[in-house]
Amino acid sequence: MIKCKFKYLIGFIILFLCVNPLIIKANDLVDIYFFYSSTCPHCAAEEVYLETLSSENENIIIHYYEVNDNQENQALMQSMAEDRDVVVTGVPFTIINEEYFIGYSEGYTDTAIQEAINNVINKESGSINYSIDIPLIGTIQTKDLSLPIITILLGLIDGFNPCAMWVLLFLLSILIGMKDRKRIWVFGLTFILTSSIMYFFLMAAWLNLTIFIGSISWIRYLVAAVAIVGGGINLRSSLTTEGDGCEVVGEQQRNKMFTRIKKFTMEKSYFLALGGIVLLAISVNMIELLCSAGLPVIYTQILALNDIQIFQYYLYLLLYIVFFMLDDIIVFSMALITMKLTGISTKYGRISHLVGGVLMIIIGILLVFAPGVLMFG
Amino acid sequence: MKILKFGAVWCSGCLVMKPRFIEIEKQIPWLETVYYDYDQDKEICNKWQINKILPVFIFLDRDNNELFRLSGEQSKKKLISLIEKNKDK
């Protein structure tokens, strides 16, 4: 049995190693973070200089942040400054990798900026940006792929636990027993949608908190510790659990939940029943998130590390939720089509624990030693 | 020989085993199996000490003595081989 479990682990490592050689070259992109005020003449002078640089070299990317009228940009500036242990005394404030410049003076700052750019190019220590050459398709920038892939992967791993969908299975079993397809549609969909919305809001709240306190570096170390410990627990459980099955735990809680589900589904008033299903989904997800907060916390930390638009944060959360709910959606769809309950093999849950464990440990280590690798966007 | 099957509607692995056993029972018509639900047949579950993992399959001899038991999902091939091996017991 242990031999069989190691087969998956070895498979995962081989897959990782196979993908790695595809990463063939660094593009030496240089990200310049330029914090300025629209009323400051030195900023205007530096802007002209930076624009000249970027027009001469397409690998130089300038991120403009107006800080006079924009509180978000101000917060970002403070956060980036704190990361570099510097107190910003005025603008323009320019960051190139680990180097920073306050103010602008022709003949001095421009030379220093050029040197900082050269350092990034020479040491290849700027933002990680690789390209993959795929036959027939062409060159793809990994930074464009990595965040969606990690979102899908973590969403799947977080959600893929067939034994954890016991509430949905019990609900569907009662609805199927009633032989009422309409009720399965309405109640099942309500349960899945409410669960998704609930999880989305909880993750969005956590993301905002992470962004808000993102400048405090020990938070990153704390999340790294959560990732390493959680990964270890997942790995241990996938390698030591004997057989594929569902553990019989929390009998009292389960019986209480079943009584509530029966009560709601038998309710004659459609709206009261719907309200009950909504409450049920909310309470179930509150418990579930408390039990498995590790992955959402790790994922939101990765998301917060990436410099993307606000709407993109929420789109990524949405993508995460879709894959988090995928096993529930499959079981629900099968129930609708066949009017029978279909289970998902628990061996996939074990594989998900195994892959998730390895991934969480890797992410934990990266968060401590090389957070730049997780900055995809 | 007889097999007691223990499962529950909320147990995904038990649901996976259901169609697998239907196929086995079709293939081996003489095989006697009885299904017990963990939540509805509490007394029998307690009697057979079903309290850790579901599904559970208990193989009984002709005098209803336990030969052995399997916990968790099992492959059709393994089950058929065990049934064939113990069919005269």
Interface residues (C-beta under 8 A of the other chain):
Chain A: P162 C163 M165 W166 V167 L169 F170 S173 E242 G243 D244 G245 C246 E247 V248 R254 N255 F258 L341 T342 G343 I344 S345 T346 K347
Chain B: A8 V9 W10 C11 S12 G13 C14 L15 V16 M17 K18 Y38 D39 I50 N51 K52 I53 L54 P55 L70 S71 G72 E73
